[in-house]
Amino acid sequence: MNHLKEQLWMQCQKIVEHRLATAQQAMDAAQQSANQEEKSSAGDKYETGRAMAQLERDKAAMQVEENKKMLTVLNQISYNTSTDRVTLGSVVVTDHNKFYLSISAGKLEIGGESYVAISTQSPIGQLLLHKCAGEFFSFYNQKQTIVSVS
């Protein structure tokens, strides 16, 4: 199971690193665009162009910060441990789904099996926290039973 958790962790790591690089590139491109705006005879066109580029840069900067926070969360996970209660880093198998409590990264494929990487802060992550095998929870009127926690 630890090998599975390591693979899930590594996929999440790659996803965040890719998102971080993309956001950093967008931030750099927006900054470069703002720097290249030239004064024109149109007056406000220059200021509007710079303002739009600055907004894009700020948006990308927020994405960079969010992805850095996700890396921090991933760095708190030890995939070499296993617990009987759901915590950060747990793999939870229910009678309907398989979850990896880490970051919100969506669907991950490992060995032909699908897992959903979810944050402990997400609504379903909150429902799962501290539960153990045999317990159940309801999400969007669908009752699910926890089959295993590792």
Buried (B, 14 or more C-beta within 10 A) or exposed (E): EEEBBEBBBBBBBEBBBEBBEBBBEBBEBBBEBBEEBEEEEEEEEBEEBBEBBBEBBEBBBEBBEEBEEBBEBBEEBEBEEBEEEBBBBBBBBBEEBBBBBBBBBEEBEBEEEEBBBBBBEBEBBEBBBEBEBEBEBEBEEEEBEBEBBB
